[in-house]
Amino acid sequence: MATWIQHIINGLMQGTVYGLVAMGFTIFFGVMNVIKFSHGDVFTFGAFGGLVAVWFAQALGLPIWSQLLFGFIIAILLASTLGALISRVLILPLRGAPPLNMLLMTMMVGTAIRECIRLFFPNGSNPQRFPSLLPEGGYEFLGAYMRLDGMLLIGGGVGSIALVYLIINKTRFGLAMRAVAEDSETASMMGINFERIVPLTFALGSMTAGFAGIMYGLYYSEVSYNMGLLLAVIGFSAAIIGGLGNIWGAILGGYLFAALQTLVVAATPSLSEYKNVIGFAIMIMLITWRPTGLLAERTSERV
């Protein structure tokens, strides 16, 4: 029982990260019908930006809570700024191009971001140690050791998911974003500035990646230049399984993939190295069974 509880806690942490990344894919697709495959590298960019911010705060001798806050702020700002820049410079000018062109462009942008981190970050080819800033220790629960930092990060991740949901559904910006997603031409006729809403939407989606990136670094104590590759594939798969365009579906897909990984590791430890292979195999079967996702959009086609 203790082992299972420990795996469940780890799965919740992974699922929160996957859900945050999948939310970004869903937001981008919902507004622009774009699959932004550079999203995983924006996640990495935010994590490295947060790492540099923490180093800078440590050099200034700031207290730990200030280092943590500064790291999160910089990671979110850098990721959201990069996402908005990509949409302004590349997505908007190519919105009339064939979907394949957009897909290839975002993949190339992601490769450029990844290579810049590898080449220009000091010793960027190797994993970088992330400082331990969260409280150490934990609690015993039914024989399992529950890390305090993990519980704090899971709580923060769930809180950020709730915040993004409230922004989308309870603010004027969220209303404008949903109007553009429904019908951009009609939204423009109603006075909504399409050229402004799209970069802000991409900034919001990329913000979740920046938050998830520094969460990942704090929990696993290291970041690497290529860590966004696998996370992008997992996040996109989670968004597809949940129903691309559905926020709750993306979150459900993220936790589902983490649950599959956790189940493989907990039930058959000898197959733990194949947890991603088995997870993707099951996801493929789910997509085959339900191509529109578990929580598909109410309408299958936008008019």
N, C-alpha and C positions, 0 to 999 in steps of 0.2 A: 504493500500500500504506500509506504513512504517513497519508494522509487517511482511509482506512478504519479504521485502528487508532485514530485520534483519535475518529472517530465511535463506534466500539465502546466506548471508555472513557466517553464522554458517555452512551451508551445504558445502560451498566452503572449509572451514577450515577442516571439517571432511573428505571431499572427497580427499583433498591433503594428509592427513595422511593415509587414506585407499589406495590411489594410490601408495604411497611410499612402504607400506607393500606388496601390490600385486605385485609390480615390483620385489621384492626379490623372491617371489614364482616363478615368470615367469623366472627369471634369473637362478635359481637353476634347474628348470625343463628343461629349454632349453639346458643346458650343460650336465647334468647328469641324466635327466629323474627322478629326485628325488623330492618327495613332503616332504619338510623339515618342519614338524609341530612344531619344536622348534623355528621357526622364530619369533613367537609372544613373546616368552620369551626372545629372543635376543633383541627385541624391549624394553622390560621391563628392561633388564640388562643395555642397553645403557642409558635409562632414569635415572635409579638409579646411574649409574656411573657419568652422567652429574650433578646430584644433589650433589653428594659428591664433585665433582670438584668445583662446585659453592660455597659450604660451605668452602672448603679449600681456595679458592680465597678470600672469604669474611674475613676469619680469618687472611689472610695476609694483609688485608686492600687495596686490589687492586680496581681500579675504576670499575664502573658497566660494562662498555663496555669490560673490560678485563675479568670480571667474566663471562660474556655472551660468549665471544669468547673461553675462557678456557673450559667452560661447553660443548660447541658444539664439540670442538676438542677431549676432553676426551670421550664423548659419542660415537662419530664416531669411534675413535681408539679402544675403548673397544669392541664395537659391531662387528667391522670388524675383530678384532683379534680373538674374540670368534667364529665367523663364519668360519674363516680360520682354526682354531684349530679343530672344529667339523668335517670339511671336511677332514682334514689330518688324524685325529685319528680314525674317525668312518666311514665317507662316502667312502673314497677311499678303505680301506681294505674290505668293504662290497659291492663293486660295482658289484660283480658277484653273490650276494645273491638274493633270491626272493624279489620282490618289497614289499611284506607284511612285511618281516623282516626289511627292511630299514624304512618303515613307522612306525613300532612299536618302532624301535630304536630312531628315531627322537622325537617321542612322549615322550619316557622315558627320553631322554636328556632334553627336555623342562620342564618336571616335576621336574627333579633334579635342574635345574637352578632356577625355581620358588621357590622351597622349601629352597634352599640355601639363597635366598633373604629374605624369610620370617623368617628363623631361625637365620641368622647371621647378618642381618642389624638391627641396633638399633630400637626396637619397630616395627619390620618389618611387623607384622601382621596387622598393622593399616595404613591407607593412610598417606602419608608424604606430608607436605606442600612444594610446590615448590616456591622459592623466585620470586618476581616480578622484572624482570630485564629490560623489554622492556619499551619504553616510554608510559606513561599513557595518557589518553585523547582520543580524536577522532574527528570526523566530522559529522555534520548533513547532511543527503542526503535524500531529499523527506520525511522528518519527521523521518527517521531511524537514529539511532546512530551507526556510523561505528567506531569500536575500532581500534586505530592506531596499537596496538600490533598484532591484528588479520590480518590486511592488510600486515604488515611486514612479518609475519610468512607465509601467503599464498604466498607472493612474493618469499620468501626464499625457500619454498617447490617447487614451480614451477621452480625456478632456479636450484634446485638440480635435479629435474627430467630431465631438459634439459641437465645438466652436465653429468648425467649417460648415457643419449642417445648419447651424443657426444663421450663419452669414448668408448661406444660399437661400434659406427659406423664410427668414424674418427681417431682411434688410432691403432697402431700395436697390442697392447694387445687386443683391441676389435676385430680386424681381426682374431687373433689367437683363441679367445674365440668362435667366430662364426664358425670357421673352426672345432674346437673340437665338437661343437654342431651339426654340419652337419655330420661329420664322424670322430670319434676319431682315428680310426686306420689309415686312410689316412693322417690325420693331423700329427700323430706321424711319419709316413714315410716321411713327408715333413719337418721334423725337429722341430716340435712344441713339447715342453716339456709338456706332459699331466699332469704329477705329479706336475708341477708348476702352470699351468694355472688353474686347478680346485680350489686349495685353494685361489688363487687371485680372481677367479670368485665369490666364496662364500664370500670372504671379501667385494667385491663390493656390492653384494646383501644385506649383513648384514649391510653395511654402511648406506644404505637407511633406515633400521630399526632403527639404532642409531639416525640418524637425525630426523626421525619421532617421536621417543621417547621423545627427549628433546623438540621438538615442542609441543607435547601433554602436557608435564608438564608446559611449559611456558604459554600456552593458558588456560588450565583448572586449573592451580595453585596447582595441586596435582598429585601424582603418587601413585600407589599401586602395591603390588607384583603380583597380579593376573589380572592386566589390559590387559596383552597380550593374555589371553585366547580368549576373544571375538574378539579382533582385529585380531588374527590369523585366526579365522573362517571367519570373514568378508573379510580379505585380500585374503584368498584362494578362497572364493566364487567370489570375484571380478575378480580374475585372470581367473577362470573358465568361468565366463560370458563373459569376454572380449575375451577369446581365449587363453588358457594356452600355453605359448611360444611366445606370441605376446606382446611386451612392451606397445604399445599404447592401446592394448586391455585391459591390466591390469589397466592402468590409467583410461580408459573409464569405466571399471567395478567399480573402486573405487568411482568415481564421481557419477555413476548411483545409487549405493547403498546409498550414502549420500543424493542424490536427493530424493530417495524413503522415507528415514527417515524424511527428511525435509518436504516433501509433507504431510505425515501423521500428523506431529506435527502442521503444519500451517493450514491444511484444517480441521482437526478434533482434536482439543486439548484434548478432553476427551479420545482419544485413544493414547496419546503420550507415555504412559507406554508400549504400545504394538508395538512401532515403529519397533523394531528389528524383532518381530514375523511377522508383515505384510511385512517388507522388505524381509525377507528370503522366505516367501510364494511366493512373486512375483518373486524372483530370481529362485525359484524352477520351476515356470511356464515357465520362460525364458529358463532355461536349458532344460526343456522338449521339448520346441518348437525348440530350436537350440542347440543341444548337443555339437557341436564343438565350440560354442562361437560366439559372434557377429563379431569378427575380427579373424577368424581362421587362422592358419598358411597356407601358400600356398600349402604345402604338408601335407597330412593327416598321412603319415607314413614315418619315416626316414629309408633309406636303408643303 
